[in-house]
Amino acid sequence: MPTLNIHHAENLTLLRRWPDASFELVYIDPPFNTGRDQSRRRLKTVRDDDGDRTGFGGRRYRTEEIGRQAFADAFDDYLAFLEPRLREAHRLLTPTGSLMLHLDFREVHYAKVLLDGIFGRDSFVNEIIWSYDYGGRSKKRWSPKHDNILWYARTPDDYTYRYDDIDRIPYMAPGLVGPEKAARGKTPTDSWWHTIVSPTGKERTGYPTQKPLGILERIIRVHSNPGDTVLDFFAGSGTTGEAAMKHDRSAVLVDENPEAIEVMVQRLAKFEPVVHHEDDQRASA
């Protein structure tokens, strides 16, 4: 049976405790070094004839803030922060394991050079572009609407890639490929179109930088095997844990933000997670 462990801890200290080759897949979505605080407000609406918004049937509602979640996303030397953690990720991977590093345009180029030095340039397999179309538009440049996911294999010619488990997507011009292929769909390329987490959807936790479950499910289905253990040491809202448990993989989630731990424990309660706190010296994978 897959297991779910949540660690409230500073990740580098914890990573150094664990033995080599402990995990088959490491996915991390670290802070992007945007230079500003990341925050999300949680709101609810209450019936109020003098409220600030109009709903169905002309009824008036008042908006109330019920909480706010935030973290600082600014580093004087981002690569100095990231490098020791990436070295631990490399050490912790099994011989057929993979690292998926999720960043955006600000730091991804520098991170790739760093990873080339840690894993070796021949261990770089793909840069996946996750594109989405939501939010405002800049009038001064092409609006950035994508993230970058760097895939590095622990062993360049021997890694897990479950091609038959890739979810298929519709052809853009189904009439050109015939009814059989159109019905089957096609496998995605290294450019993935996927909506962000809907601000009003059931998946939404309200945690800043939450990533869509669909993105993590694709990664976990293809880059790990049932029964494997997946590590995410910038776990945030716990999307990696939910995707892993849904697909018969164990997960180890680490975050030092108490708000993240609170969100994960609530979100993942149905999987009966074991929660470890940083003063628990017995913390283990």
Beta strands, then each sheet from edge to edge (+ up, - down):
strand 1: 4-8
strand 2: 23-28
strand 3: 36-47
strand 4: 53-54
strand 5: 60-73
strand 6: 93-103
strand 7: 124-131
strand 8: 146-153
strand 9: 191-193
strand 10: 229-232
strand 11: 250-255
strand 12: 274-277
sheet 1: 9+ 7+ 8- 6+ 2+ 10+ 11+ 1+ 12+
sheet 2: 3+ 5- 4+
end
